Amino acid sequence: MSTILASSIIDRAVVLLQDPTNVRWPRPELLVALNAGQRALVLFKPNAYTKNISFQLATGSKQNMPPDALDLIELPRNLGVNGTTPGDAIRLVKREILDAQIPNWHRGTASASVKHYVYNSLDLKHFYVYPPQPATATGQVEMIYTASPSDVLETDPILVDDIYEDALLNYIMFRAYSKDVEYAANATMAAQYYGAFKELLTGKTGAEAATNPNAMAAGNPNA
């Protein structure tokens, strides 16, 4: 859970920029950079900001992702019509399999309990469920997805984990120095801070791969 306030990171940037009165870089401008940094961070590290929710399904097979969703990670299980009752596991399947074995699966017998779901990574805003959902009393499922961080105020905590504090600071500094890139020194500083931003994320990705428990699980075909 995030505990670091946006103002704390901006304070660090002000010190590095040697602009204590915020004449060259007003604090609202630095806050815009911080919010942009959170979204840029998620582009590089999709698991930096994820949500695990109870999701209300719509009638039929075609489903819309939540408005803030960037990518579906998983639908682990059914949660009943009330969204709190653990149900059967849900399996991801290729659409070609359902198309071949159950050609009418989009208009088959409806059920609030999902057996399979289909997701195309080229259509990030939709997914399909089988059986299709009924016209009334549709089911709910547990949904895990990558979300787009909304803007925070200075008085708010950042939305990503505290471990990304330095990455966000580097991004703010990159945006600040990009303001005057016509000066060679500032262009160099901007590039260095952006490189540091990406390097921190690359290191985090490598550490996650090295300690991924799924890769070490017995019988895991991906191990």
C-alpha positions in Angstrom: 0.0 0.0 0.0 1.2 3.5 -0.9 2.1 5.8 2.0 4.3 8.4 0.5 2.6 11.7 -0.3 3.0 13.3 -3.7 4.2 16.5 -2.0 7.1 14.6 -0.5 8.4 13.6 -3.9 7.9 17.1 -5.2 9.8 18.5 -2.3 12.7 16.3 -3.2 12.5 17.5 -6.8 12.5 21.2 -5.7 15.7 20.6 -3.7 17.4 19.0 -6.7 16.3 21.7 -9.0 17.5 24.4 -6.6 14.3 26.3 -7.0 13.0 26.7 -3.4 10.5 29.4 -4.4 9.2 27.5 -7.4 9.8 30.3 -9.8 11.2 28.3 -12.8 9.2 25.1 -12.0 5.9 25.8 -10.2 4.7 23.0 -7.9 1.5 22.4 -10.0 3.8 21.8 -13.0 5.8 19.3 -11.0 2.6 17.6 -9.9 1.5 17.2 -13.5 4.9 15.5 -14.2 4.4 13.2 -11.2 1.0 12.1 -12.4 2.4 11.6 -15.9 5.2 9.6 -14.4 2.8 7.2 -12.7 1.2 6.5 -16.0 4.5 6.1 -17.8 5.6 3.8 -15.1 2.6 1.5 -15.7 3.5 1.4 -19.4 6.9 -0.1 -18.6 5.7 -2.2 -15.6 2.0 -3.2 -16.1 1.9 -4.8 -12.6 3.0 -1.6 -10.9 -0.7 -0.6 -10.6 -3.3 -3.4 -10.6 -6.7 -3.8 -9.2 -8.5 -6.9 -7.9 -12.2 -6.4 -7.9 -15.6 -8.0 -7.9 -16.8 -7.3 -11.5 -20.5 -7.3 -12.5 -21.0 -9.1 -15.8 -23.3 -7.8 -18.5 -26.0 -9.8 -20.3 -24.6 -12.0 -23.1 -21.1 -13.2 -23.9 -19.4 -9.9 -24.8 -18.1 -7.9 -21.8 -16.6 -4.4 -21.5 -13.6 -3.8 -19.3 -13.7 -1.2 -16.5 -13.1 2.4 -17.8 -9.7 2.6 -16.1 -8.5 -0.8 -17.4 -5.4 -1.1 -19.6 -5.1 -4.8 -19.8 -6.9 -7.9 -18.3 -4.6 -10.1 -16.2 -6.9 -12.8 -15.0 -10.5 -13.9 -14.1 -9.7 -16.4 -11.4 -13.2 -17.4 -10.2 -16.9 -16.8 -10.0 -18.2 -14.8 -7.1 -22.0 -15.5 -7.4 -24.7 -13.0 -8.1 -23.9 -11.1 -4.9 -20.2 -10.7 -5.6 -19.1 -12.2 -2.3 -19.8 -16.0 -2.7 -16.7 -17.9 -3.9 -17.6 -20.1 -6.8 -16.0 -22.3 -9.4 -12.7 -21.5 -11.1 -12.7 -19.9 -14.5 -10.4 -21.1 -17.3 -9.0 -19.0 -20.1 -9.5 -20.7 -23.5 -8.6 -19.8 -27.0 -11.6 -18.6 -29.0 -10.8 -21.0 -31.8 -11.4 -23.9 -29.5 -14.9 -22.7 -28.5 -15.7 -21.8 -32.1 -14.8 -25.3 -33.2 -16.4 -27.3 -30.4 -19.5 -25.1 -29.7 -20.1 -22.9 -32.7 -23.2 -21.3 -31.1 -21.6 -20.5 -27.8 -22.4 -16.8 -28.0 -26.1 -17.6 -28.0 -26.1 -20.8 -25.9 -28.0 -21.5 -22.7 -27.3 -18.7 -20.4 -25.8 -19.1 -16.9 -24.7 -16.7 -14.2 -21.7 -19.0 -13.5 -18.8 -18.6 -16.0 -16.8 -21.6 -17.1 -14.5 -20.1 -19.7 -13.4 -16.7 -20.8 -11.7 -15.5 -24.0 -9.4 -12.5 -24.3 -7.6 -11.0 -27.2 -4.6 -8.9 -26.4 -5.3 -6.8 -29.5 -8.7 -5.8 -28.2 -7.8 -4.7 -24.7 -11.2 -3.2 -23.8 -13.4 -6.3 -24.2 -13.5 -10.0 -23.3 -16.0 -12.8 -23.7 -17.5 -15.3 -21.3 -19.1 -18.8 -21.7 -21.8 -19.6 -21.0 -23.3 -16.2 -21.9 -24.9 -14.3 -19.0 -28.7 -14.3 -18.5 -30.9 -11.3 -19.1 -31.4 -10.8 -15.4 -29.4 -11.6 -12.2 -26.1 -11.7 -14.0 -23.1 -13.1 -12.2 -20.0 -11.5 -10.8 -16.4 -12.6 -11.2 -13.1 -11.8 -9.5 -11.2 -9.6 -12.0 -7.5 -8.7 -11.8 -6.4 -6.0 -14.3 -3.8 -3.4 -14.9 -5.3 0.0 -14.3 -4.4 3.5 -15.4 -3.5 5.6 -12.4 -5.8 8.6 -12.0 -4.3 12.0 -11.1 -3.5 12.7 -7.4 -3.2 15.9 -5.5 -0.1 16.9 -3.6 -1.9 16.0 -0.3 -2.6 12.5 -1.6 -0.4 9.4 -1.4 0.9 8.2 -4.7 -1.1 5.3 -6.3 1.8 3.0 -7.1 3.9 1.3 -4.4 6.3 3.3 -2.3 9.3 1.4 -3.9 8.6 3.5 -7.0 9.4 6.8 -5.3 12.8 7.2 -6.8 11.5 6.3 -10.3 8.8 9.0 -10.0 11.4 11.5 -8.8 13.6 10.7 -11.8 10.6 11.2 -14.1 9.8 14.6 -12.6 13.4 15.7 -13.1 13.3 14.4 -16.7 10.2 16.5 -17.4 11.6 19.5 -15.6 14.8 19.6 -17.5 13.0 18.9 -20.8 11.5 22.3 -20.3 14.7 23.9 -21.6 16.2 21.3 -23.9 17.5 24.0 -26.2 20.3 24.2 -23.7 22.7 21.4 -24.2 23.3 20.9 -20.5 19.6 20.6 -19.7 19.1 18.2 -22.6 21.8 16.0 -21.2 20.3 16.1 -17.7 16.9 15.2 -19.1 18.3 12.2 -20.9 20.2 11.1 -17.8 17.2 11.3 -15.6 15.0 9.4 -18.1 17.6 6.8 -18.4 17.7 6.4 -14.6 13.9 6.2 -14.6 14.0 3.2 -17.0 16.9 1.6 -15.3 15.1 1.4 -12.0 12.1 -0.3 -13.7 14.4 -2.7 -15.6 16.0 -3.7 -12.4 12.7 -4.3 -10.7 11.6 -6.5 -13.6 14.7 -8.6 -13.3 14.3 -9.1 -9.6 10.7 -10.2 -10.1 11.7 -12.8 -12.6 14.4 -14.2 -10.3 12.0 -14.6 -7.4 8.8 -15.5 -9.2 7.2 -18.4 -7.2 5.2 -19.6 -10.2 8.4 -20.4 -12.1 9.6 -22.6 -9.3 6.3 -24.4 -8.7 6.4 -28.2 -9.2 4.7 -29.3 -12.4 4.6 -25.8 -13.8 5.0 -26.3 -17.6 6.6 -22.8 -17.8 9.4 -23.7 -15.4 
